Amino acid sequence: MAIPVTRMMVPHARPSLRLSHPNLPNPSRVDFLCLCAPSEHQPLRPELSLSVGIHAIPHPDKVEKGGEDAFFVSSYRGGVMAVADGVSGWAEQDVDPSLFSKELMANASRLVDDEEVRYDPGFLIDKAHTATTSRGSATIILAMLEEVGILKIGNVGDCGLKLLRQGQIIFATTPQEHYFDCPYQLSSEGSAQTFLDASFSIVEVQKGDVIVMGSDGLFDNVFDHEIVSIVTKHTDVAESSRLLAEVASSHSRDTDFESPYALEARAKGFDVPLWKKVLGKKLTGGKLDDVTVIVAKVVSS
């Protein structure tokens, strides 16, 4: 699905921004990545927007209900994208994990242009979470593009985003975990995380940059060099999102694949039993999961 957005021309002033919310305890947690050379005179440039491709492949056992990931994309202003991953552990309590993530994304989509949100990821995560009444929990990543080229990102948990420029990853979010395989998450339960626990980043983007966003089903199963290869060889965002999702899904079912997930598990002490190690075996394989991929190209309107 490609979503072109049309905008006008405005002067480009050097930004001095930070995400704001009256309850944020530590503004220093907001990262600002500025990748432009300073200049006393800033030329006019086209406003920027996003052309977006999306592809989702559910867990093999969850095809019937469409998986437990959810997402939304909006053409509001420069463009807004978000992915939420329902926490599957709720199924043990007879709760459908997809309900919380889907309602969370529906609320975020509905509130994206709300005046009280102020086009701020922190406010939007907060208001969408507050409005969600389903039982459950979910990780979330949300990105909002300012037309002048500022990408504002809010992240709770292990969904992720990578920014590519000229065939290189120049920025990536960092997963938030309590411990291995237990990510931060928004929840219906009061003891879990809120927007106050989110990680926020501000990144300057330019025409031609590519944003790859997805649930952990993508990043647990696909290496950075594979992401770069696919995105640089396939410039159509719909095609590259489909290929990334298919590669992730294929790797997740391969029990012999040395996946990012398997490498991290072994690095953190999770491996096969000792008797298998004696036989030369080790923990391998991808991680079966829902896979949601959003690929967005920064374009001038």
Buried (B, 14 or more C-beta within 10 A) or exposed (E): EBBEBEBEEEEBEEBEBBBEBEEBEEEEBBBBEBEEEEEEEEEEBBBBBBBBBBBBBBBEEBEEEEBBBBBBBBBBBBBBBBBBBBBBEBBEEEBBBBBBBBBBBBBBBEBBEEEEBEBBBBBBBBBBBEBBEBBBBBBBBBBBBBBBBBBBBBBBBBBBBBBBBEEEBBBBBEBBEEEEBEBBBBBBEEEBBBBBBBBBBBBBBEEEBBBBBBBBBBBBBBBBEBBBBBBBEBEBBBBBBBBBBBBBBBBBEEEEBBBBBBEBBBEEEEBEEEEEEEEEEEBBBBBBBBBBBBBBBBBBB
